[in-house]
């Protein structure tokens, strides 16, 4: 039985709690800047892009042009329908598939220049097993834009809150039906998984290295523009990049 999280029936809640908030705006801005500035294959058009676990399709929509062929897939029919409405279901450059990445049928066996895999890894029951699947879908030398929910950030956040018992118990899994991921990812483990599959990490960018640690009053008293300015600086500096609520890896298949 597939235990991966499916967001059917929760798409409106997902949108309200994530994408229609400052934290969602910060996440999207930083990730798009990272992709556009650091993935050279985007200059080699025409190209094929797979947005796996596409959600509402915001990233594909931002990257769309007529020289890029997109395949969007998601296990949630609700989210996929939202993506279709946003990008245009009849657009000849975009294919929508109701499926998880690992269950894509044999008919959809093309190789991709770029795979977008954002905020999916942490919702999988067995996240390590998806890495060779990603590799199998890439062209030689192809890229992965891989963003994941960072275990280090959750540990540090709970330490700051004084939740010492929770930290000692390593109790960080979200509850079923909630919007907290079931498997926060340890970056060191992920590095090993990628290395074992001959995937090279070129860049590591912290996503929300500041915002999630601010108290409510500070979040409300600072403009979103000022926060994004600081995020954009420290997202790329070690050790701050490894403390982001999410981390964005730019990877390439060897």
C-alpha positions as CSV (number, residue, x, y, z in Angstrom):
1,X,0.0,0.0,0.0
2,X,1.3,3.5,-1.0
3,X,1.9,5.5,2.2
4,X,3.1,8.7,0.4
5,X,1.1,11.8,1.3
6,X,-1.7,12.8,-1.1
7,X,-3.1,16.3,-0.9
8,X,-6.5,15.6,-2.4
9,X,-9.3,17.4,-0.5
10,X,-6.7,19.7,1.0
11,X,-5.7,21.9,-2.0
12,X,-7.5,25.0,-0.8
13,X,-6.0,24.7,2.7
14,X,-2.6,24.0,1.1
15,X,-2.8,27.2,-0.9
16,X,-4.1,29.3,2.0
17,X,-1.5,28.1,4.5
18,X,1.6,28.0,2.2
19,X,1.3,29.9,-1.1
20,X,-0.8,32.8,0.0
21,X,1.5,33.7,2.9
22,X,4.8,35.6,3.1
23,X,6.7,32.3,3.7
24,X,5.4,31.0,0.4
25,X,6.3,34.2,-1.4
26,X,9.9,34.1,0.1
27,X,10.2,30.4,-0.9
28,X,9.1,30.9,-4.5
29,X,11.2,34.1,-5.0
30,X,14.4,32.5,-3.7
31,X,14.0,29.2,-5.6
32,X,13.2,30.8,-8.9
33,X,16.2,33.1,-8.6
34,X,18.4,30.1,-7.9
35,X,17.1,28.2,-10.8
36,X,17.4,31.0,-13.3
37,X,20.9,32.0,-12.3
38,X,22.4,28.6,-11.8
39,X,21.0,26.0,-14.3
40,X,22.7,26.7,-17.6
41,X,20.6,24.1,-19.5
42,X,17.7,26.7,-19.5
43,X,19.7,28.6,-22.1
44,X,19.9,25.5,-24.4
45,X,16.4,25.6,-25.9
46,X,14.3,23.7,-26.9
47,X,14.4,21.6,-23.7
48,X,12.2,19.1,-21.9
49,X,11.3,19.8,-18.3
50,X,9.6,17.5,-15.8
51,X,7.8,19.1,-12.8
52,X,7.3,16.0,-10.6
53,X,4.9,16.6,-7.7
54,X,4.1,19.9,-9.4
55,X,1.5,21.0,-6.9
56,X,-0.2,24.1,-8.2
57,X,2.4,24.6,-11.0
58,X,3.8,27.9,-9.8
59,X,7.4,27.1,-10.7
60,X,6.6,25.8,-14.2
61,X,4.4,28.8,-14.8
62,X,7.2,31.1,-13.9
63,X,9.7,29.2,-16.2
64,X,7.3,28.8,-19.1
65,X,8.1,29.8,-22.6
66,X,7.3,28.3,-26.0
67,X,10.7,26.8,-26.4
68,X,10.4,24.6,-23.3
69,X,8.3,21.5,-23.3
70,X,6.8,20.7,-19.9
71,X,5.4,17.6,-18.3
72,X,3.6,18.1,-15.0
73,X,2.6,15.2,-12.8
74,X,1.2,14.9,-9.3
75,X,-0.5,12.2,-7.2
76,X,-3.2,14.8,-6.2
77,X,-5.9,15.2,-8.8
78,X,-7.0,18.4,-6.9
79,X,-3.7,20.1,-7.2
80,X,-3.2,18.9,-10.8
81,X,-6.5,20.5,-11.7
82,X,-5.4,23.7,-10.1
83,X,-2.2,23.6,-12.1
84,X,-4.2,23.0,-15.4
85,X,-6.4,26.0,-14.7
86,X,-3.3,28.2,-14.0
87,X,-1.2,27.2,-17.0
88,X,-3.8,26.3,-19.5
89,X,-4.9,22.8,-20.1
90,X,-4.9,23.1,-23.9
91,X,-1.4,24.5,-24.1
92,X,0.5,22.3,-26.6
93,X,3.8,22.8,-24.7
94,X,2.4,21.3,-21.5
95,X,1.4,17.7,-20.7
96,X,-0.5,17.0,-17.4
97,X,-0.3,13.5,-15.9
98,X,-2.2,12.3,-12.8
99,X,0.5,10.1,-11.3
100,X,3.4,10.1,-8.9
101,X,6.9,10.1,-10.4
102,X,7.6,6.5,-9.5
103,X,4.3,5.4,-11.1
104,X,4.6,7.1,-14.5
105,X,3.6,4.5,-17.0
106,X,5.9,3.0,-19.7
107,X,4.3,5.3,-22.3
108,X,5.9,8.3,-20.5
109,X,9.5,7.2,-20.8
110,X,11.1,10.3,-22.2
111,X,14.3,11.7,-20.7
112,X,14.5,15.2,-19.4
113,X,17.0,18.1,-19.4
114,X,15.7,19.4,-16.1
115,X,13.6,17.8,-13.3
116,X,11.9,20.0,-10.8
117,X,11.3,18.2,-7.5
118,X,10.2,20.6,-4.9
119,X,8.9,19.8,-1.4
120,X,8.1,16.2,-2.4
121,X,10.9,14.2,-0.9
122,X,9.8,14.8,2.7
123,X,6.3,13.6,2.0
124,X,7.4,10.2,0.8
125,X,7.3,7.1,3.0
126,X,10.7,5.9,1.6
127,X,12.4,9.1,0.3
128,X,15.8,7.4,-0.5
129,X,14.1,5.1,-3.0
130,X,13.1,8.0,-5.3
131,X,16.7,9.1,-6.0
132,X,17.4,6.4,-8.6
133,X,14.0,7.0,-10.2
134,X,14.9,10.7,-10.6
135,X,18.3,9.6,-12.1
136,X,16.5,7.3,-14.6
137,X,14.4,10.1,-15.9
138,X,17.4,12.5,-16.6
139,X,19.3,12.9,-19.8
140,X,23.1,12.4,-19.4
141,X,24.3,15.7,-17.8
142,X,20.7,16.7,-17.0
143,X,19.8,18.8,-13.9
144,X,17.6,18.4,-10.9
145,X,16.2,21.3,-9.0
146,X,15.7,19.6,-5.6
147,X,14.1,21.4,-2.7
148,X,13.5,19.6,0.6
149,X,12.2,20.2,4.2
150,X,15.3,20.5,6.3
151,X,15.6,18.4,9.5
152,X,18.4,20.7,10.9
153,X,16.1,23.6,10.8
154,X,13.3,21.8,12.7
155,X,15.8,20.7,15.4
156,X,17.2,24.2,15.9
157,X,13.7,25.7,15.9
158,X,12.6,23.3,18.7
159,X,15.8,24.0,20.6
160,X,15.0,27.7,20.5
161,X,11.5,27.0,21.7
162,X,12.8,24.9,24.6
163,X,11.2,21.8,23.3
164,X,14.0,19.7,24.6
165,X,12.0,16.5,25.2
166,X,10.9,16.6,21.5
167,X,14.5,17.0,20.4
168,X,15.8,14.2,22.6
169,X,13.0,11.9,21.2
170,X,13.7,13.1,17.6
171,X,10.0,13.4,17.3
172,X,9.7,15.6,14.1
173,X,7.3,13.7,11.9
174,X,4.1,15.5,11.0
175,X,0.7,14.0,11.9
176,X,-1.3,12.3,9.1
177,X,-3.6,14.8,7.4
178,X,-1.5,17.8,8.5
179,X,0.7,20.1,6.6
180,X,3.9,19.2,8.5
181,X,5.9,16.7,6.4
182,X,6.1,13.1,7.5
183,X,9.9,12.8,6.8
184,X,12.1,15.9,7.3
185,X,15.3,15.3,5.4
186,X,18.8,15.2,6.9
187,X,21.0,16.9,4.4
188,X,24.0,14.6,5.2
189,X,21.8,11.5,4.4
190,X,20.6,13.1,1.2
191,X,24.2,13.8,0.2
192,X,25.0,10.1,0.5
193,X,21.9,9.1,-1.4
194,X,22.8,11.4,-4.3
195,X,26.5,10.4,-4.3
196,X,25.5,6.7,-4.4
197,X,23.5,7.4,-7.6
198,X,26.3,9.4,-9.3
199,X,24.4,12.7,-8.9
200,X,26.6,15.8,-8.2
201,X,25.4,18.7,-6.1
202,X,26.7,22.0,-7.5
203,X,24.9,24.4,-5.2
204,X,23.1,24.4,-1.8
205,X,20.8,27.4,-1.1
206,X,19.0,28.0,2.2
207,X,15.3,28.8,1.8
208,X,14.0,30.9,4.7
209,X,17.1,31.0,6.8
210,X,15.7,34.0,8.7
211,X,11.9,34.3,8.5
212,X,10.9,31.1,10.3
213,X,13.0,32.0,13.3
214,X,11.6,35.5,13.8
215,X,8.9,36.1,16.4
216,X,5.5,37.2,15.4
217,X,6.0,40.9,16.2
218,X,9.2,41.1,14.1
219,X,7.6,39.3,11.2
220,X,4.8,42.0,11.2
221,X,7.1,45.0,11.8
222,X,9.6,44.2,8.9
223,X,8.5,44.6,5.3
224,X,8.5,41.5,3.0
225,X,11.0,43.4,0.8
226,X,13.5,43.9,3.7
227,X,13.1,40.2,4.7
228,X,13.7,39.0,1.2
229,X,16.8,41.2,0.9
230,X,18.3,39.6,4.0
231,X,17.2,36.1,2.9
232,X,18.8,36.6,-0.5
233,X,22.2,37.4,1.1
234,X,22.4,34.7,3.7
235,X,20.7,32.0,1.6
236,X,24.1,31.5,-0.1
237,X,26.4,31.8,2.9
238,X,27.6,28.9,5.0
239,X,26.5,28.0,7.7
240,X,23.3,29.9,7.3
241,X,22.3,28.1,4.1
242,X,22.2,24.8,5.9
243,X,19.8,26.2,8.5
244,X,17.0,27.2,6.1
245,X,13.6,25.7,6.7
246,X,14.1,24.3,3.2
247,X,17.3,23.7,1.3
248,X,17.5,23.9,-2.5
249,X,20.0,21.7,-4.2
250,X,21.1,22.2,-7.8
251,X,22.2,18.7,-9.0
252,X,23.5,17.2,-12.2
253,X,23.6,13.6,-13.4
254,X,27.1,12.3,-14.1
